[in-house]
Amino acid sequence: MQDLETAKILLNQKKLTLIIVKNGQTLFETKSHRISGFLNAIEQLGKQLENASLADKVAGKAVALLCVCAGISAVYAETMSKKAKDILRQNGIYHEWLELVENILDEKRQETCPYEKEAASISNPQEAYGRFKILQKKLKACK
């Protein structure tokens, strides 16, 4: 659990949105919003993420599915959805949170996050990664 504690401390010290730590080393960190950073980490690091610890500002079902896909062993989120908690529990991933919420909202806090909408119908973590990459491209094209 030392890696998770390190990740939690660095998340706040460095004002990050996501950090991944393994064996005392930072594997990945970002200040980007949504799950783009985590998708990039999976793409760049692949199997290196197995048994790493992740600290995130906001973790919904989409992030939880990606944690399963990447083989993350411990997760901390300042805000975690109940759906994320269920996915992590079902997959034996240790998890902690500061605030547990029903739903993860978009950046404007008016609607459900687009990744959470996509995640609603997904149960397979590998399928989730592919679908989230497609959604990421669509969202970038809209900006």
N, C-alpha and C positions, 0 to 999 in steps of 0.2 A: 504493500500500500504506500510505500515511500514515493513511488513515481506519481501516484495520484495526488499526494500531498504537495509534492513539488509543482505539479501542473496547476493545482488550485492557487498556490501562492503566486506563480508567475502569470497566471491569467489576469489577476488583479494588479500586480506590480507593473506589468508592461501594458496594461489596458488593452488586452487582446480580446478577440471574440472566440478564439479556439487555439488550444495548444495540445500537442501530443508528446508525451515523454515515455521513454523506455530505457531501463537500466541507468537511470540518472541523467540521461542525455535528452535534450530537446530534439525530436525528429522533425517537427513541423510547428509553425506558429503563424497566425494571421490575424489581421484586424478587419478582414472583409466580412460583410453581412451575408445572411442566408447560409446555404450549405456549400457554396462554391468552393470555399477554402478546403473543406473536408473532401469534396470530390477531387480537387487537385492533389491533395495529399495521397489519396488512394491511387490515383493515376501515377504519381511520381514514385511512391514508396512501396506500393503493393504489399508483398509478404512481410516486409520489414515492420509493418504495423501490428503484426500478430503479437499478442500479449502486451501491448502498450497500454498506457493510461491516457485518457482524454479528458480535458476540462473545456467546457463550452459555456458561453453565456446563455444560450437557449437551445434546448434539445427536445425536439418533438419526435413523432414516430419515424419521420424521414431519417433523422440523425441516428436513431436507435437501429433502424434497419441497416444503415451503413456501418455502424459499429459491429454488428453481427457479421456483415459481409467482409469487413477488414480484419476480423479476429481480435478486436479490442477487448481487453480483459477487465477494465475498470473505467467508469464514467462518472464525472461530476458535472452538474449543470446548475447554474444559478436559478434558471427557470426550466422546469421539466414538465412535459405533459404526462397525464395519466397513461395515455397510450404508449408513450416512450417507456415509461416505468414498466408496463406490462411486457413489452417486447424484451427489454433487458432482463427482467426477472425470468421469463420463459426460456431465455437462452443462457442462463447462468452467468450473466455479466454483473459484477458488483457495481452498484450505483448509489449515488448520493445526490441530493438536491437541496437548494435553499428554499425554493418556492415550487409547489406542485399545482399545476393548472389544468383545466379541462382541455384547452385548445391553444395552439400557437397561432398568433395573428401575423398578418403581413407587416411591413415596415411602417405603414400608416396606422396600424392598429385598428383597421376597420373591417377587414375580412380575414378568413382563414388563410394562412400562408400558402402560396401556390404549391410548394413542395409537400405540405401536409395534405392538400387536396389530392395530389397525385398519389401520396402514400396510402390514402384511405382504402384503396382497392388492392393493395399489394401485401402479400404475406411472404414472398420469397426474397431474401436479401440480395441475391445476385441479380434478380430481375429489377429490383429497386435501383441498383447502381446504374444500369443501362437506361432505365426510364428517366432517372434524375439528370443524367448527362444530356439526354434529348431535351428535357425541359429547360435545362441551363442554357442551351444554345438558343431555344425559342425566346427565353426571357432577355438574353443579351441582344437579340435581333430587334426586340421591341423598344429598346432604350434609345 
